[in-house]
């Protein structure tokens, strides 16, 4: 009886040890399953790209395996989470594409808004837009159009030269901006207008 109890105790301690090791460092079986999942995911998601999955590391804080997705010119992180059926939890390639698409679309939107405002408000100095784009929402080939802001909320920050204007005059100028944006049918979640003043050296500041 004592031998049975001792044997069960040894098995329990060994099992706890394996569990703790798995929680802290992962295990080769789960790591291999994670790698195979990413290899399959990469082939299905990016069939035209040659991608190699390497350097898997277990992140105990997030319980994820983090690998490198290597293309011919770049390295991107890719992550999975789960034991028997791992799921892809991060895709650095998709994030990089989204960031690149967002940068270009924001630049195109800013230029268009500046041009539209310039006709009604010559005092416009600069317009900056920020589209809230989710990963994979738009492709690199997506071209800017006003309808995109209905899918990805857009905020606009505008700078105006309000030199010599009173508070009332600056308010009227800001109202003209708001009306112009509405007339041009821009959809935006919020807009900020900074009225700038020329300083003694002729520069522009708040």
N, C-alpha and C positions, 0 to 999 in steps of 0.2 A: 504493500500500500504506500509505504514511504517513497519507494522508487517511482511509483506512478505519479505521486504528488510532485516529487522532485522533477520528474520528466516534464510534466505539464508546466511547472514553474519555469524550467529552462526554455521551453517552447514559447511561453508567454513573453519572457524577457527578450528572447531572440526576435520574436515578432515585433515587439515594441521598438527594439533597436533598429530593425529594418524600416519600420514606419517613420521613426524619427529621421533616419538617414534619408529616406525618400523625400520627406517634407523639407529637409535642409539642402539636400544636394541632388535630388532627383534619382533616377535609376536608368541603366542602359537600355532596358526594354521600352520604357516610356519615351526615352530620348530618341530611340530609333523610330518608334511609331510617329513621333512628332516630325522627325525629318522626312519620313515617307509621305506624311500628310502635306508638308510644304512642297515637296517635289511634285506631287500630283496637282496641288493648287497652282503652282507656278506654270505648269504645262497647260492647264485649262484656262488660266486667266491671261497668260501672256504667251500664246502659242507661237508667235513670230519672234520671240526673244530666246536667246540661249542663256539660261539661268542655272547657276550651280549653287546648291545649298550647302554651306559649310559652317564650321566653328560654332556648334551648338553649346550654349551655356545655360544652366538652370538658374533662374532668378527666384530665390526663396521668398522674397517680399511679395511678389505677384503670382507665385506658383506657375510661372510660365517658362517655356524653353525659348530662348532668344537665339536665332541663327542669323547668318549673313547670306543674303541673296546677291550673288555676284554676277554682274553682267560684264560685257567686254570693257566698259569704261567706269562703272560705278559699283559701290557696295551699299546695300540697303538692309536695314534690320527687318526680320520677319519673325513673328512670335506665334506660338501655339499654347493652348491650355487644355488640360483634360488628360485622364488616364487611359481608358480603353479607346475612347473615340475623341481624339484631340481636335479642337477647333482653332482656326486661324484667328488670332486676336489683334494682330497688327501687321500692316503691309506697308513697308517703307517706300516701295515703288509707287503704290497708289497715292501715298501721302505726298511724295515728291511731285508727281504729276498734278495733283490738286493744287499744290503750292505754286507751281509754274503757271497753271491755267489761271489761278486767281490773280496772280501778279499781272499777267497780260490783260485780262478782262478789266481789272481795276484801272489800268493805264488807259485803255480804250474808252472806258466809261467816263473817266475824268476829263479826257480831251474833248469828248462830245459835249459834256455838260458845260465846260468852260466856253466852248464855241457858241452854244445856245444862249448862255447867259450874257456873253460879251455884247450881243446885239441890243439887249434890253438894259444891261447894267455894265457900262464900259469900265466901271470901277473894280470889276472883278480882277483879283490878282491870281488866285489859284483855287482849284477845286480838287479835293481828294476824296475818292470813294473807297469803301470797304465792303465787299460782298461777303456774306457769311456762307461760304461754300463748304459743303460736306464732302468727305472723301469719296471720290468716284462719281460725284454728281454731274460734273461736266468733263468732256474730253479735251485733249490739247488742241483739237481742231474746232472747238466751239468758238463761234464769233459773238462778239458783244451785240446785244440788242436789248431794248428796254424791258422785254418780257422776262429776261433772266432774273431781274430784280423781284419778280413775283414768286420765283422759286427759291431764290437765295436772298434773304433780306439785305438791303443795302443802306448803309449810313453815308452821309455826305458831310464833309467839313469844307467850308468855303472861307476864303480871306478876301475882304473888300478894302479898298482904299477910301476911307471915310474922312480924309484930311479936310479940315475946315468945316465939317458938318457938325451941327448941334446933335444932341441926343435924339431930338425929334426927327431931324434929317436922316440920321443913321438908321432910325427905326423904320422910316419910310423906304429907305434903300433896301433894308432887309426884307420888308414886306414885298417889294418888287421882285426880289429874288424868289421868294416863296410862290408868288403868283406865276412867275415865269416857269418855274419847275412844274407846277400843276398844269399850266397851259400846254407845256411840252409833254405832258403825260408821263412824268417820271414817277416811279413808285419807290418810296424809300421809307425805312423804318424810323429814322431820325435824321435831323439835319442841324448842323452847328454853323453859325456865322460869326466870324471874328472880324470886327470892324477895326481896321488898323489906321494909325496916324503917322504922318511923316515927322521925323525928328529934325533937330536943328541941322543935321548934315544931309538932309534930303532922303535918308533911309526910311524904311517902313518898319513900324513896331506897334505893339499894343498900346 
